[in-house]
Amino acid sequence: MSVDDLYVVLIAGTLVVLAAVVAARFSARVGLPTLLLYLGIGLALGESGLGLQFEDAELTMLLGSVALAVILAEGGLTTPWPSMRPVLPSAAVLATVGVAVSVTVTAGIALLAFDLEPRTALLLGAAVSSTDAAAVFAVLRRLPVPVPRGLRARLEAESGFNDPPVIILVTIVASDAWESAGLLEGLTMMLLQFLIGGAVGLGVAWIGAAMLARVALPASGLYPLATLAIALLAFAVAGMVGGSGFLAVYLAGLYLGNAALPHRGVTLGFAEGMAWLAQIGLFVLLGLLASPSRLPDALLPAVVVGGGLLLVARPLSVVVSSVPFRIPWREQAFMSWAGLRGAVPIVLATIPLSAGLPDATRIFDVVFVLVVVFTLVQAPLLPWLARRLGVTRPLDPRGVHIESAPLEDIGGTLLQFSVPDRSRLANVSVEELRLPQGAAVTLILREARTMVPDRTTTFSPGDNLLVVSTDEVREAVERRLRQVSRRGRLATWLDPEG
């Protein structure tokens, strides 16, 4: 490649990214899921648009896996553990038992409705039965009506956990092991991948979090880079030792996101930007791989299989998985409709293409059309359905978001936060704040003016505060600040857990 060719590639790539950014703004206004616009950009660049020829299914699968790892890492980083912990068992059942029910029912519908080989029907059912992390994170976190954190966390955890079983299933069915592998062998492989991936993800994240908490890097921008690198390291190591890289990277992100990391706000912003870039690249690449001339023939099978999945298989899998946990029927109904499909099914459909199976092209086309059609149907109706089912929650206007940076030389931490508009920190004095011994409010920025507070200084909405704390009392300081922000001066009695 010459220098001039490099310039052309850079111009084309940056224009695609800028077009995708503008498309995201447009989709936010009209309520259209961004993944459809990105797929549309890929189709416009492909053989029926600008004429770019791209048919490398294996490269798409590999790059798609890396992009999904970045998306899962960001999902874990931005998920609060307190909301995840109560729903972890139910999410795990949804990601295993629920997926098994969904695969079986969907494959059966495809087998009965169309003249398909059992292998093809099973591949089709497996590819579309896994909910997609990119779609779930993107849609649920941008709903105009907020849903309860536990409900959202359950759906997000399911989308993070259910990739390994379907990836293993599709890989086995698409390979020569289809003839020889038994049910017990397949279940054993899934269990091993879960255990190894979980252990590697948590182990790598624990080491990485300990390192980041103790090392003062020379620039704040290095912290988010190191954090994302640690999560992706877990993905790679787990894959190398035979575990589930997708489970590892999600758990690593979840651990790191809930650890006491420096510059948390910058880290989460960087991870969100990288996840957006991964989504853009992934969906544009999948759009390039698709052939628009073949897609009309796949419309009827996609509607039939997708309809069976949405109206029969998914609700049945949710009901069966919810039995041990007594999940309210309203939440079950919302979960059934919110089982969104996106990049994961299309990436899974590239595995049979890479293996050169006879019906692989048909499977890919049906999955592609199914994702497009049912994303158009499901995502726009989620806000309306949440209101109708009564599964919305009020926003918390008093939550305080605290960022931190280590002060390595003195064994302390610098905490920074803003006083929210409706926070009960307003009119509380420094003395009344009663921070633990070893912590002090050192500076207040108010309306572009800095001031060093004394014990009688009171806080106002919009104030930016700097608090210096020793490492030993840092968690107690953060808990106290959140308590007072929600409950005011009597927080110790009204909100003892913080």
Steps between C-alpha positions, in 0.01 A plus 500: 500500500637839399476818706228632268301178549536542875357852478204372299432226756522751788267743325248225429522364854461836672208593274326174591553567871375859469197382302432244773525769771251718314279195452503443877373853551228444239397168654471661845253753359279257307530208743658266245761254638848604390601148401256514208653823374850352524389189312351735242833681463669165440241402240541839330874447476467141376442332168158655437609849606846641440613161376747393769547124478537328834430131554748395769276331758793372706653848537156635593465235770843580648460878494143463623621300800745776597232767459259299716772469765534880514122542524476242780790665686320835491177336612673347801685821586178702509289247695474568877557183702229581761235479227663194339549283810132425579419400139811293430339156560195577286717645223718186503193278465369716216837474325509120524163333552322785323732478200452121481121543494522776242734304271282189514171679432640727226675213323178298517300785346755537219499124439119478482444816296764448232674219318822513699754245609506447880855636506395819322197547725715454812760749374228752425336453840831525684616810312191706583428376852771702672411857596755756387708703744553788260128535429390450863753747643435760230119486512429450871744769615347758266133433561304823550332329798736345759432140605592360843871436538446137596295430187751674275790329676338158450461558126852638468653213696309249289636656181851485643472138618306333220760537225728210609239219481371600157851558364602152615179350358534670160869408482428133575208475256693680222809278542580136434424431866129518410503131415696381804437742790232390743280704730714426806818604319344826387374584850841418645667736253258779590554451873880500462494814289279672758722402793830581329372826352355614833816417693729669248281811473480555875866411556636736236266779616604456865869529413435795268287689752765455770765633264298804392410591859865509606676658203481873430526529121641821349183586304132447581437377145711192570255365758210430261743356246645264761155404630367400158826320423462292818147398401612401149795313650248288690319431169821386330637294789169318550486415130859373505437258788170366368255719690228737389663828408165677486409400854852592618496849350152574635590388853831685482317818402244447776774455762705797380197725468407440863853521640643817652669609180660843446339740251187291475304757300772532236529122481129446444489775238790345312344153518170635370675663206687180416176302521336741257795462262479120531127508422553723200777284358316174571164592348654671198712189441195273527312725259788472253493121524128480423373480142181710453402308187451183706320654798142514356497119472585477869214727614230233543719251691632786716149620589376149581804399705525840668130505578525156659802616697337823620151367575566139605863406568614809690192528727516128575870520587436798732208326674696177553808687626295722734326218688764466779525877555136614507560786260180711462308429183530863389878475505482164322293658223748785463795257499334294228464801272841646592695194383668705228708357219785682329859434405545171687253295289648638176856431618393148599353454153848560353628181670314266258614729215862460609454123524357487145175321592248454215221712654730757662409785266130444559552498877696826485238675287210386720678609819595837347142577392359370830722736701403799286125431497458414867725780622263735317206331672633450854722795590259788418219339703705447818424843659126458433506145637689607813233761573212261430648231723591748774866402515641852505680667790556863601841652444726565801575875488719486811757239401855630516769378258848497648825490303836420656873522438774336709750704702764231509770689690279566804287184488181691429233570241361820348121486460308738274123535461228753422201576722184406301222755464260321735763358733453536875866593523378852427521722811694233690819641653842339500468436872155339460633274224700317770746320277705221661833584664761512224286683243442870435326728249793694354354712217165616360449630147184713487396694189857511362633619837716286729486514877667319787219401740501524876280305744202738452503506119177362355458322165280617214354316197752493218804522730804295394676360806845352552542265796833351607476169682736232626463162330374342823186717524432560133203263476349647818537852354324406176221327693454803725483741203232288331305470825487875558420572135190281523394544861653820631643562845317204657639255249670278756162409649290507183743320266746295707613286207575794274 
